[in-house]
Amino acid sequence: EALYLRHGAPAFFDVFEERVLDKVRRTGRWSGYYFERMTNLPDSDGKPINQLWEIVERIKDPKVKALNKFELSIFDPTRDVDDSPYGGQCLSHGSFKLMSGDPKRLTLTVIYRNHFYTEKLLGNLIGLGRLMGFVAKEANLAVGPLTVISTHALIDQPAKCRRSDIVELLEKFDQVAGALEPA
């Protein structure tokens, strides 16, 4: 998000590629950043596709009449099907849709192969919200609903966290949420 705010779109894609990606790439397969898959997914000839920017451009194109054809592939069978004991990326797919109205609203449905709810969910939701905010801003849309589907999920207990810490956190959340409810 900081690169986007500093450099704007589409310039920040090149900044990410030139200044960030080589420093964070774990292997030749991928960096571990979903943003790489969204903006630098190789086609069948190995040429990178910026799926994210293509989605923004198609949403803005008045000739595109279908409001439900903005798909974002994260899972890549040529790189992700292996014998890794960890299973690779967890986010597999995203599907943007436009809801009619004035202004139109952007919705996003994502599918996770695996989800650790305690350790990862909040960060995932923040990132997805930022992703929706970016696409909506660039396409002059309002942000609508986000739907997350996890085909396998664990309410995990991170190593440095006791179950009592999780219970305490949930109780605090319930107190704050209760205070926010209308009387």
BELWOJO-V521728 format. One record per residue. RES is the residue in one letter. BURIAL is 1 if it has 24 or more other C-alpha atoms within 12 Angstrom, else 0. D_CENTER is the distance of its C-alpha to the mean C-alpha in Angstrom with 2 decimals. Layout:
res->(RES/RES)
burial->(BURIAL/BURIAL)
d_center->(D_CENTER/D_CENTER)
This chain:
res->(E/A/L/Y/L/R/H/G/A/P/A/F/F/D/V/F/E/E/R/V/L/D/K/V/R/R/T/G/R/W/S/G/Y/Y/F/E/R/M/T/N/L/P/D/S/D/G/K/P/I/N/Q/L/W/E/I/V/E/R/I/K/D/P/K/V/K/A/L/N/K/F/E/L/S/I/F/D/P/T/R/D/V/D/D/S/P/Y/G/G/Q/C/L/S/H/G/S/F/K/L/M/S/G/D/P/K/R/L/T/L/T/V/I/Y/R/N/H/F/Y/T/E/K/L/L/G/N/L/I/G/L/G/R/L/M/G/F/V/A/K/E/A/N/L/A/V/G/P/L/T/V/I/S/T/H/A/L/I/D/Q/P/A/K/C/R/R/S/D/I/V/E/L/L/E/K/F/D/Q/V/A/G/A/L/E/P/A)
burial->(0/0/0/0/0/0/0/0/1/1/0/0/1/0/0/1/1/0/0/0/1/0/0/0/0/0/0/0/0/1/1/1/1/1/1/1/1/1/1/1/1/1/0/0/0/0/0/0/0/1/1/1/1/1/1/1/0/1/1/1/0/0/0/0/0/0/1/0/0/1/1/1/1/1/1/1/0/0/0/0/0/0/0/0/0/0/0/1/1/1/1/1/1/1/1/1/1/1/0/0/0/0/0/0/1/1/1/1/1/1/1/1/1/1/1/0/0/1/0/0/1/0/0/1/1/0/0/1/1/0/1/1/1/1/1/1/1/1/1/0/1/1/1/1/0/1/0/1/0/0/0/0/0/0/0/0/0/0/0/0/0/0/0/0/0/0/0/0/0/0/0/0/0/0/0/0/0/0/0/0/0/0/0)
d_center->(12.24/15.83/16.21/15.15/17.59/20.24/20.21/18.72/17.25/17.74/19.64/16.91/15.49/18.94/19.14/16.05/17.70/21.16/20.90/17.95/17.08/20.62/20.88/17.89/18.10/19.35/20.88/21.42/18.89/15.79/14.91/12.53/9.81/6.83/7.59/10.93/10.15/8.66/11.76/14.34/14.59/18.36/20.25/23.36/25.37/23.02/22.24/18.68/16.73/14.35/12.51/10.49/13.88/15.69/13.73/14.66/18.15/18.65/17.70/20.23/22.82/25.52/26.65/23.52/24.67/22.32/19.64/17.74/17.11/13.79/12.14/9.42/10.66/9.23/12.38/15.38/18.67/20.68/19.00/17.61/20.69/22.93/24.86/22.57/23.44/19.90/18.19/15.54/11.80/10.71/7.53/9.63/8.82/7.41/10.34/11.02/14.53/17.00/19.39/22.81/24.44/25.24/22.80/20.52/17.44/13.92/12.41/9.19/9.72/7.63/9.88/10.09/13.25/13.97/13.21/15.30/15.47/17.60/16.27/12.48/11.48/12.02/10.01/6.92/7.91/8.71/5.63/4.10/7.73/8.05/5.89/8.14/10.94/10.95/11.19/13.61/15.67/16.09/17.03/19.14/17.66/17.37/14.26/14.82/13.70/10.46/11.34/10.12/12.42/13.29/16.05/17.29/16.95/19.15/20.23/20.84/23.28/22.42/25.58/26.37/25.92/28.70/28.33/30.35/27.74/25.12/27.75/28.60/25.02/24.74/28.17/27.26/24.23/26.61/29.12/26.79/25.35/28.98/30.08/27.53/28.74/31.22/34.83)
